[in-house]
Amino acid sequence: MAGEGATTTTAGYGMSVEPDPYGRKKKFNKPIDVKRKSITYSADTPDLLLDLSATSSATVSKTATIEAVKVRNDGYVTALASFVYNSYTAEGTIDTDASGLRYVKYLLNPNDEIILPTTRAIIGDAVGEFDGTAVTSTAPNSNEYTDSGADIDTATSGDVASDAAVTTIYLEDGHSNFLLAGDLIRLENEILEVLTVGTGADLANSTITVIRGVHGSTAATHADDVAVRFPFFNSFHDFDKYSVAQSDSLGRFKSSNYFGYGRSSSGQAGLTAGSIAIQFYEAGYAKAGLSDITSNSESGLTASTAYEFDIGVDGGTTFDNLSFTTDSSNLKFGGSTGIIAKIQSALNTQYYTAGNLFEKKVTVGLEGGDIVFRSGSYLSTSAIAIGAGSSGVAEFLGTGRIPAAFTSIDARLETDKVYDPITDSSTYKQIFIRDDGYGNLIYKNERTVGNVNYESGAINWSISERPNAEFVVSVLHTSPFSGKLDGTTTGRLNSLRQVLGNTPQQKCEAILTVTTY
């Protein structure tokens, strides 16, 4: 049922559908083309009605634009509609028997019709459709790059070894097949943007054209056999801004590949639509261990007095002797001049001041009756350590209602499951970034926050409530359903290829109408 205030739309072939909460197209309203054809009986050779696997550029483009095919029997006799797909073995490779083609056949009586989407589809064994590689809750490589498998070749041209400005780079024979236009690559400490990619048919065509020295790197010369790397630094910034793959202070992340996964020099490649899940770390914190503090509780500190304590943030060097001065009259924990506000003001000042707390966000507040210092980052190193000061100013710890020590709880991955109290069965929490199969990234099953390219793995998102965040990633890749929707590329055929027509009636022509959407 549609939600309150929602409206339904009627698809072009008479189906009433509910609107999609994320604005994705679900049904197909506007026909692209309509063709009617007379079909005669054939024992061996059915008529070709639609070819999505042709190699001409005019037809190849239809693989991406045609979203559904309807075949209708508009004649007076029974007709056969055959939808042609490729067959895969359990190992996830194309079945070579009879060119791997398999047929789903519908016998249509007059006025019958069949409608199928041109989504990813194969004919396969009972298992094997997700064969390939499964990556589960894995942290991106700490180097912020992986080896692409490609290497520089200087035998054909040694320009790259002597000229830091050359923009055509030769790779080893066939190695350009590892790369795609739009990639960022890393040669030693230089980042380059790939503009075009050679065919990789031979050594002379294993080339890439590039923009040199991008994202804060410096163009340099590179020797023979230097590895071409896939970098996945946050490309909203320079390549060396962060030491790990992480979002920035605005919660943004961007990379031209999915952490090096899903790339191959031939055959199946890319990411499996609908398989992406990204899980963040929780912020580290320190707590006093109290249980009855409210904003109106008295702190027990002395008026108009400077107090100090040490604080370490996210594993960095401790900031010694952070001080704040109590108000002349308000010694409660809450209020604009209370103890919590005074400490927060001191932390905020240091955020903008060069030193051990520079650009390290820390918040202090009352949570569940306790005093809690919480890191503003969601890094795997996120942590808060509170200790005693040493400059001779009045000590904050151990004074009034403040305990002598705080307990530190370091960062950990967000808990991903909840358990039924009766059956102990588990369900996954809505804490992830997941993809919806259309290339949209959905956060907590609530809103669209970015997108992903299933072929290249290029990904970006923006989540303001997850600034400076590390994460682990899950995905399936290099399987029959991975990569782009493709009915033309040998080695990776995963969508409708052809529609054929026939009739069992030997004494009359059948009429089939093919409509594409």
C-alpha positions in Angstrom: 0.0 0.0 0.0 1.2 3.5 -0.7 2.0 5.6 2.4 -0.2 8.4 3.5 0.0 11.3 1.0 1.7 9.1 -1.6 0.4 8.8 -5.1 0.6 5.9 -7.5 1.5 6.0 -11.2 0.3 3.8 -14.0 3.0 2.2 -16.1 2.7 2.1 -19.9 1.5 -1.5 -19.9 -1.3 -1.0 -17.4 0.3 -1.7 -14.1 -0.3 0.5 -11.1 2.9 1.0 -9.1 3.8 2.8 -5.9 6.4 5.6 -6.1 9.9 4.7 -5.1 11.1 6.4 -1.8 14.5 7.2 -3.3 13.3 8.5 -6.7 14.5 5.5 -8.7 12.7 4.5 -11.9 10.9 1.3 -11.3 8.6 0.9 -14.4 8.8 1.9 -18.0 6.3 4.4 -19.3 7.5 5.6 -22.6 8.1 3.3 -25.6 11.3 3.8 -27.5 10.4 1.7 -30.5 7.6 -0.5 -31.8 8.1 -3.1 -34.5 5.6 -5.6 -35.9 6.8 -8.6 -37.8 5.1 -11.5 -39.7 6.5 -14.9 -38.5 6.4 -18.1 -40.5 7.0 -21.6 -39.2 10.6 -22.8 -39.1 11.8 -26.1 -37.6 15.3 -24.8 -37.1 15.8 -21.1 -37.7 13.5 -18.7 -35.8 13.2 -15.0 -36.9 15.4 -12.4 -35.2 13.1 -9.8 -33.7 15.6 -7.8 -31.6 19.4 -8.0 -31.3 21.1 -6.4 -28.2 24.3 -8.2 -28.7 25.3 -6.7 -32.1 28.7 -5.0 -32.3 27.6 -1.9 -34.2 27.8 1.2 -32.1 24.2 2.1 -32.9 22.9 -1.2 -31.4 25.4 -1.4 -28.5 24.1 1.8 -27.1 20.7 0.3 -26.8 21.9 -2.2 -24.2 22.2 0.6 -21.7 19.1 2.6 -22.8 16.5 -0.2 -23.4 15.1 -1.0 -20.0 12.4 -3.5 -20.9 11.1 -5.5 -23.9 7.5 -6.4 -24.5 6.5 -9.1 -27.0 2.8 -9.3 -27.9 1.0 -11.7 -30.2 -1.2 -9.5 -32.4 -2.0 -12.3 -34.9 -4.7 -15.0 -35.1 -2.5 -18.0 -34.4 -0.1 -19.1 -31.6 3.4 -17.7 -31.7 6.7 -18.5 -29.9 8.8 -15.7 -28.3 12.3 -16.7 -27.3 14.5 -14.6 -25.0 18.2 -15.3 -25.4 20.7 -15.2 -22.6 24.2 -16.5 -22.0 24.9 -19.6 -19.9 27.4 -19.7 -17.0 29.0 -22.7 -15.3 29.1 -23.1 -11.5 32.7 -21.7 -11.7 31.3 -18.4 -12.9 32.7 -18.6 -16.4 30.8 -18.4 -19.7 29.6 -21.8 -21.0 31.3 -22.3 -24.3 28.9 -25.1 -25.5 26.9 -23.8 -28.4 28.4 -20.4 -27.9 26.9 -20.3 -24.4 23.5 -19.3 -25.7 20.4 -20.4 -23.8 16.7 -19.7 -24.5 13.7 -18.9 -22.4 10.7 -19.6 -24.5 7.1 -18.5 -24.2 4.2 -19.9 -26.3 1.9 -16.9 -26.7 -1.8 -17.3 -27.8 -3.4 -14.5 -29.7 -3.5 -11.3 -27.5 -1.0 -12.8 -25.0 2.1 -10.7 -24.2 5.2 -11.1 -22.1 7.3 -8.2 -20.7 10.8 -8.7 -19.4 13.3 -6.0 -18.1 16.7 -5.9 -19.6 18.3 -6.2 -16.2 21.4 -8.4 -15.5 20.3 -11.9 -16.2 22.0 -15.2 -17.0 21.2 -18.9 -17.4 23.2 -20.7 -14.8 23.5 -23.8 -12.6 21.6 -24.0 -9.3 24.7 -22.4 -7.7 27.5 -20.2 -9.0 25.8 -16.9 -9.9 27.8 -15.1 -7.2 31.0 -17.1 -7.8 34.0 -14.7 -8.0 35.3 -13.1 -4.8 33.5 -12.1 -1.7 35.0 -9.3 0.5 33.6 -9.2 4.0 34.1 -6.4 6.5 37.6 -5.6 5.3 39.6 -2.5 6.0 41.1 -0.8 2.9 44.8 -1.3 2.5 46.6 1.0 4.9 48.9 2.2 2.1 45.8 3.7 0.4 46.6 1.8 -2.8 46.9 -1.6 -4.3 48.8 -3.0 -7.3 46.7 -2.9 -10.4 48.7 -5.7 -12.1 50.0 -3.3 -14.8 53.6 -2.2 -15.1 55.4 0.5 -17.1 57.3 -0.5 -20.2 60.2 1.6 -21.5 61.2 -0.7 -24.4 58.8 0.8 -26.9 59.4 4.3 -25.6 61.6 5.4 -22.8 60.1 8.9 -22.6 58.6 8.3 -19.2 62.0 7.4 -17.7 63.6 10.7 -18.9 60.7 13.2 -19.3 58.4 14.1 -16.4 56.1 16.0 -18.8 55.3 13.2 -21.2 51.5 12.4 -21.3 51.6 9.1 -23.3 52.8 6.2 -21.1 53.5 2.8 -22.5 52.7 -0.3 -20.4 53.7 -3.9 -20.7 51.9 -5.9 -23.4 48.1 -6.0 -22.7 48.4 -4.2 -19.4 46.3 -1.3 -20.5 43.3 -3.7 -20.1 43.6 -3.3 -16.4 42.7 0.4 -16.6 39.7 2.6 -17.5 39.4 6.2 -18.7 38.7 8.3 -15.6 40.9 6.2 -13.3 43.4 7.8 -11.0 46.6 5.8 -10.9 49.8 6.1 -8.7 53.3 5.7 -10.1 55.5 5.7 -7.0 54.5 9.0 -5.4 52.9 10.6 -8.4 49.2 10.6 -9.0 48.0 10.7 -12.6 44.5 11.0 -14.2 43.9 8.6 -17.0 42.2 10.2 -20.0 42.3 7.5 -22.7 43.2 3.8 -22.7 44.7 1.8 -25.5 43.2 -1.4 -26.8 45.9 -3.6 -25.3 45.9 -5.7 -28.5 49.7 -5.6 -28.6 52.7 -3.8 -27.0 52.3 -0.8 -29.3 48.6 -0.3 -28.2 49.2 -0.9 -24.5 49.2 2.8 -23.8 47.4 5.4 -21.6 47.2 9.1 -22.0 47.3 11.0 -18.7 47.3 14.3 -16.8 50.5 14.4 -14.8 51.0 15.3 -11.1 47.5 15.7 -9.9 46.0 15.9 -6.4 49.0 17.6 -4.9 51.6 15.2 -6.3 54.7 16.1 -8.4 55.3 14.8 -11.9 58.4 12.7 -12.0 60.3 10.2 -14.2 59.7 6.5 -13.7 61.8 3.5 -14.6 60.9 0.3 -16.5 58.6 -2.1 -14.7 57.4 0.4 -12.1 54.0 -0.8 -10.8 50.9 1.0 -11.7 48.8 1.3 -8.5 45.2 1.9 -7.9 45.1 4.7 -5.2 42.0 5.2 -3.0 43.0 8.2 -1.0 40.1 10.6 -0.4 40.2 12.5 -3.7 38.3 15.4 -2.4 41.8 16.4 -1.2 45.5 15.9 -1.9 46.8 12.4 -2.0 48.9 12.8 1.2 46.4 14.7 3.4 45.4 11.6 5.3 47.4 8.5 6.3 44.4 6.1 5.8 41.3 5.9 3.6 38.8 8.1 5.5 36.1 10.7 5.1 37.0 14.4 5.6 35.8 16.8 8.2 32.6 17.3 6.2 31.9 13.6 6.0 32.8 13.3 2.3 34.7 10.5 0.6 35.6 10.0 -3.1 37.7 7.4 -5.0 38.0 6.4 -8.6 38.0 2.7 -7.7 36.4 0.5 -5.0 39.6 0.1 -2.9 41.2 -1.9 -5.7 38.5 -4.6 -5.9 36.7 -5.8 -9.0 39.4 -5.1 -11.5 40.6 -7.7 -14.1 42.5 -7.5 -17.4 39.9 -9.6 -19.2 36.6 -11.4 -18.7 34.4 -10.7 -15.7 35.2 -7.6 -13.8 33.6 -5.0 -11.7 31.3 -5.1 -8.6 28.1 -7.1 -8.2 25.1 -4.7 -8.1 23.4 -4.8 -4.7 26.4 -6.3 -2.8 28.1 -3.2 -1.4 28.0 -2.5 2.4 30.2 0.0 4.2 30.4 0.0 8.0 31.8 2.8 10.1 33.7 3.0 13.4 32.1 4.5 16.5 33.8 7.4 18.1 36.1 6.7 21.1 35.2 8.4 24.4 36.1 8.6 28.1 33.5 8.6 30.9 33.7 9.5 34.6 31.7 6.6 35.8 28.9 8.6 37.5 25.2 7.8 37.2 23.3 10.6 38.9 24.5 13.8 37.4 22.1 16.3 35.8 22.5 19.8 34.5 21.3 21.1 37.9 23.7 19.1 39.9 26.4 21.0 41.8 29.9 20.2 40.8 31.6 20.8 44.2 34.3 22.9 42.5 35.3 26.4 43.8 34.0 29.6 42.3 36.4 31.8 40.1 39.1 29.1 40.2 41.3 27.7 37.4 41.3 23.9 37.1 43.4 21.8 34.7 43.6 18.3 33.3 45.5 16.4 30.6 43.7 15.1 27.5 44.9 12.9 24.6 42.8 12.6 21.5 42.8 9.9 18.8 46.2 8.5 19.9 48.0 11.8 19.4 50.4 13.4 21.8 48.7 14.4 25.0 47.7 18.1 25.5 49.1 18.9 28.9 47.3 21.1 31.4 44.1 22.1 29.6 42.6 24.7 31.9 39.3 26.4 32.4 38.1 28.8 35.0 34.8 28.4 36.9 32.1 31.0 37.0 31.8 33.3 40.0 28.4 32.0 40.9 27.3 29.1 38.7 29.1 25.9 39.8 26.5 23.5 38.4 27.3 21.2 35.5 24.7 22.8 33.2 23.9 26.2 31.9 25.8 28.6 29.7 28.3 29.4 32.4 28.3 25.9 34.0 31.2 23.5 34.3 30.4 21.6 31.0 30.2 24.8 29.0 33.5 26.1 30.5 35.3 22.9 29.5 33.8 22.9 26.1 34.9 26.5 25.5 38.5 25.5 26.4 38.4 22.6 24.0 37.0 24.7 21.2 39.7 27.3 21.6 42.4 24.6 21.2 40.7 23.2 18.1 41.7 26.4 16.3 45.1 26.8 18.0 48.3 25.2 16.8 49.2 22.3 19.1 48.2 18.8 20.1 44.5 19.6 19.9 44.6 21.5 16.6 41.6 20.5 14.4 40.8 17.6 16.8 37.2 17.9 17.7 36.1 16.9 21.2 32.7 17.3 22.8 31.9 17.0 26.5 28.4 16.5 27.9 26.2 14.7 30.2 25.0 11.3 28.9 22.9 9.0 31.1 23.9 10.9 34.2 27.6 10.7 33.5 30.3 13.1 32.3 31.5 12.0 28.8 34.3 13.3 26.7 33.7 12.1 23.1 36.0 12.3 20.1 34.8 14.1 17.0 36.4 11.5 14.7 35.3 8.0 13.7 38.8 6.7 13.0 39.9 3.3 14.1 42.3 5.2 16.4 39.5 7.4 17.8 40.0 7.6 21.5 40.0 10.0 24.5 42.3 9.8 27.4 41.8 12.0 30.5 44.6 12.4 33.0 45.8 14.7 35.9 47.4 18.0 35.1 50.9 18.9 36.4 51.4 22.6 36.2 50.4 23.4 39.8 47.0 24.8 38.9 44.0 23.3 40.9 43.5 19.7 39.8 40.2 18.9 38.1 40.3 15.2 38.7 39.5 14.1 42.2 37.9 17.4 43.2 34.3 17.9 44.3 32.1 15.3 42.5 34.8 14.7 39.8 36.3 11.2 40.1 40.1 10.8 40.3 40.2 8.8 37.0 38.1 8.5 33.8 37.6 5.2 31.9 38.6 5.3 28.2 36.5 3.4 25.6 38.4 3.2 22.3 36.9 3.1 18.8 35.3 0.0 17.6 33.1 -1.0 14.6 29.4 -0.1 15.1 27.5 -3.2 16.3 25.8 -4.5 13.2 23.2 -7.0 14.6 20.4 -7.0 17.2 19.2 -10.2 18.8 15.7 -11.3 19.6 15.4 -11.8 23.4 13.3 -14.9 23.0 14.8 -16.8 20.1 18.2 -15.2 20.0 17.9 -14.9 16.3 19.7 -12.0 14.8 18.9 -9.3 12.3 21.1 -6.6 10.8 20.8 -3.1 12.0 20.4 -0.2 9.6 23.8 1.3 10.2 25.4 0.7 6.8 25.9 2.4 3.5 24.4 0.0 1.0 23.9 0.2 -2.7 20.4 -0.3 -4.2 21.4 -2.1 -7.4 20.9 1.2 -9.4 24.2 2.7 -8.4 22.7 4.8 -5.6 24.3 4.6 -2.1 21.7 4.5 0.7 22.7 5.3 4.3 20.9 3.6 7.2 18.1 2.7 4.7 17.0 6.3 5.0 18.5 8.5 2.3 20.7 8.6 -0.8 24.2 9.9 0.1 26.2 9.1 -3.0 26.7 6.7 -5.9 28.9 3.9 -7.2 30.0 2.8 -10.7 29.7 -1.0 -10.9 32.2 -1.2 -13.7 35.1 1.0 -12.4 34.2 0.9 -8.8 34.3 4.7 -8.6 32.5 5.8 -5.5 31.6 8.9 -3.5 29.4 9.8 -0.6 28.7 12.6 1.8 27.4 11.9 5.4 27.8 14.9 7.6 27.3 12.9 10.8 30.3 10.7 9.9 33.2 13.2 9.6 36.8 12.0 9.8 35.6 8.4 9.6 37.3 5.1 8.8 35.3 2.1 7.6 35.4 -1.5 6.5 33.9 -2.6 3.2 32.0 -5.6 1.9 31.3 -6.5 -1.7 31.0 -9.3 -4.2 33.1 -8.9 -7.4 34.3 -10.5 -10.6 31.2 -12.7 -11.0 28.6 -13.1 -13.7 26.5 -10.3 -12.3 29.4 -8.0 -11.7 30.3 -4.8 -13.6 28.2 -3.0 -16.2 25.1 -4.3 -17.9 26.6 -5.9 -20.9 25.3 -8.0 -23.8 28.2 -7.5 -26.1 31.6 -8.0 -24.5 33.1 -11.5 -24.8 33.9 -12.9 -21.4 31.3 -10.8 -19.6 27.8 -11.3 -21.0 25.2 -10.7 -18.3 22.1 -9.3 -19.9 19.4 -10.1 -22.5 21.1 -10.6 -25.9 18.4 -11.3 -28.5 14.6 -11.8 -28.9 13.6 -14.4 -31.5 10.2 -15.3 -32.9 8.6 -18.5 -34.4 5.2 -20.2 -34.7 4.0 -23.8 -34.6 1.4 -23.0 -37.2 2.6 -24.2 -40.6 -0.4 -22.9 -42.6 -0.6 -19.2 -41.5 1.7 -16.4 -40.5 1.9 -15.3 -36.9 2.2 -11.6 -36.0 4.5 -10.5 -33.2 4.9 -6.9 -32.0 8.1 -6.0 -30.1 8.0 -2.8 -28.0 11.1 -1.5 -26.3 11.0 0.8 -23.3 
